[in-house]
């Protein structure tokens, strides 16, 4: 998939996380003290990551996993410790560098390859499982579905991803964000109603062989995200 809206937003995300927010994300994804607001985001992300990992097999030996939008690598490292061969992709080279710095010498039975690039690049090959934690929340719903459809063609097991559920709280936060100067804004989160998202997924021919299964919403302070699992029929 290489449509204009996806590519344009991808470039915005790369610029933000590679330059503007790199230091903030280094701190947020570590154990250093952060503000109360960011502490709630950290706690929410920790809960979400634990949820997504819980939905994967406990033993990933011999399985190939794509961490699509891996950030600083916490989920990828845990999957590797379970035995997975992990391909961890992020648009931001700076975040990839942080992930590499945090990679221990011994991951046990698995492995992880961190790379800055496009999670949809077919050169990454085929996978048993795909995880996309909070990496699709900046795209419009139609592009989210196209991304998932593209990944489905190269995945034999589950696709687990998160989206920003449309809630009154998120609507207010989005409106407040518009008050900041454009140069200080993070790429806008695009909320979508769960029912609408399921309808869009069901209508895409490339996802005809897949069905939505488990879902879970996590809301901790300033963090709200919803996980959804797609599995082959």
N, C-alpha and C positions, 0 to 999 in steps of 0.2 A: 504494500500500500504506500503510495507516495502522493496523496492528494495535497492540495495547497494548504488547507487549514491545519492538517496534522503537522506538516513540515514547518509551517510558520510558528505554531505553538511550541513545537519541539525546540526550535532555535531560541525562543524566549526563555524556556525552562533551562536550557543549557547555559545561557548567559547569566541567569539569576543564580543558579546553584553553583556555577563554576567561579563566579566572581563576587557578586553582591553578598550572598548568604553562606559562602563556604566556611568561614570561621564560625558563624553561628551554628551551623550544622555539625561542625567538629565538636563543639561544646555540648550541643543538645544530645548527641549520640554517645557522649562519654558519661562519666560519673561525677564531673565537676559541678559545683553549685551553680544553679541558674535561677532566674526570676520565678516567682510563683506561677505566672502564666505559662512559661516554658516548661516548668516542672509538670504541669498538667498535661501538656503535649507529650512530654517524654513518657509519662505514666501511661497515657492512652496508646502511644505507639508500642510500648512494651507489651501491653495487653493484646493489642492487635497482632503483633508478631508471634506471641505465644499461641494465639488462636490459629493462625495460618499454619504454624508448625505442627500443631495438634491435629490438623486435618490431613497432614501428610503421613505416610507410613512411618512407624517408629524405626524400622530398619529400611534404609534406602540403599543398601549395598547393591551395586550393579545398576543403579538407576541414574539416568541423566536428567538434571534439573536446570531450568532456566530461571534465574532470579532477574526478572525484567524490571529494571529501575532499582538497582541494589543499594543505592546510596553509599553509606560507609561500611556496609557488608555484614551486619550482625546476623541477619537471617541466613545469608549464604554460608557463613562460617558454621552455624549450627547444623545446617543441612549436610555440610561436608563431614562434620563429626559423626553424623548418622550413617556415613558411608557413601553419600551421593557424589557423583561427578558433577560439580556445579559450574555452570557458565553464568557469571554475574556481570550484567551489562548496565551501564548508566550513561546518560548523556554528558555528565559533568566530569571532565578529567580530574579536577581537583578532588572530588569525592572518591573517585577510584584510587587516587594516590593515598588518601587517608585509609581506605579499606586495605590496601596493600601493606601499609605501615602497621596495621593492627592484626595482620594475619600471623598467627603463631607458626613456629617451624614445624610443629607436629599437629596435624589435624586428625590423626587416627587413620581410619580406613578410607576416608574420602579425599577429595581434592577440590580446589576452587581456582577458577581462572577469572580474574577480574579484567574487564576491558571497557574502555570508553567507546561508545558507539550507539548504534540504533538497535533496539531490542527486536525489531522486525527483520533485521538482515538475515536472509536465508542461509548465508554462509555459516551461521551458528549451528546449523544442522537440526536434527530431530531430538525430541525430548520425551521423557516419560511423564514429567510434571512441569508445570509452569506456575510461578508465583509472581504476582505483580502487586506489591503492597504500596498503596498510595502513590503510584506512579501514573495512573490514568485519570486522577481526579481533576487535572487541569485541562482535559480535552472535552469537547462537546460530545454528547451521547452518541451521535452517529459515528464519530471517529473512534470512540471507545469500542463500539461494536465491530468496526472494521479491523481494529487492532486485534481483538479477540478472535475474529474469524481468520485473520492471517496466522495467528499462533495455533489455532485449532488444526490447521492443515499440516502442522509439523509436530503434533502432540498426540501421544497414544493414551495417556492417562488423564489426570485432572488438570484443570486450569483454575487457579484460585486467585481472585483479584479483589480489590476494594474500590468502592466508589463513594462519593460524597452524597449521602441521602438528603433529599430536599426537606428541610425542617425550618420552622420559624427562626430558630437560633442561628442557623447558617445563613439564612436570608438577611438577618440583621448584620451579621459579621461581614457579609459580602458588601452590604450597603456602606458600612463604616469604612471598609477598605477603599472605597472609591473616593474618600475624602483626602487620602494621602496623595502627595505629588507622585506623578506617574513613575519617576525615576526611583522612588522608594518602595514601590509596590512589588510584592511577589506576584508571579503569574496567577491570575484569578482561578479559584476553585470553581468548578461548574457542577452545581448540585443537580441531581436527577432523582425523580421519584422511583422507588423500587418497582412498582407495577409497570411504569412506563419503560424502565430498563428491561424488564423481563419480556415485555411485548416486542421491543426492538430486537432482542436476542432471538426470540422465537420466529421473527419474520425474516431473518437473514438466512438465505439458502445455504451458505457455507457453514452454518451452525445447526443445520437440520439434524445432524447425528449427535447432537449434544443436548443435555437438559440441565436446568438449574437445580441444584440440590440444597446443601446446607447454606444457611445465611446467618449472620450475627452482626448486630450493631454495637459499637463500643463508643460511649460518650463519657469523657473524663475532662471536666473543665472546658478548656478551649479546643479540645480534640474531639471530633465526631467523624467516624468513618464506618462503613458497613462492608463486611466481607460477603462474598458470594462464590460458591463453588460450582463449576461446570464439569460434568462428567459425560463420557460417551454413553450413548443409549445402548 
